Amino acid sequence: MPALILKYRSGEEIRKGDRVLLHGNPAEIEVVACDANDPDPAVAWFVKEFGGGVLVRDPKVFGRLFIDADDLAEYEDLEFVSRG
């Protein structure tokens, strides 16, 4: 399975450590699951189980939220702020 390139609605590539807004709350991209051959077992597991996506850490409201790769293009409540 080739690696996916996951992007925000605004077009920037999603990277681990990015600072984002999730439903208006400050959050951070914790895992970018886009390659089944990634040496990180968490990444490989998310790709195997869900086909890829991102794990967002929002300590105030959600804790952690996984957004499936297929839903990213329409997930308007995830906004890129800056690189971590």
Number of C-alpha atoms within 10 A of each C-alpha: 10 8 13 16 15 21 16 18 16 11 10 10 12 19 20 16 17 18 20 25 19 21 15 10 16 16 26 25 24 19 20 25 30 23 22 21 15 14 9 12 11 14 21 19 17 22 25 16 8 15 18 26 26 24 20 26 22 20 12 10 12 13 10 16 14 18 17 18 21 13 10 17 15 10 16 13 14 21 19 22 13 11 13 11
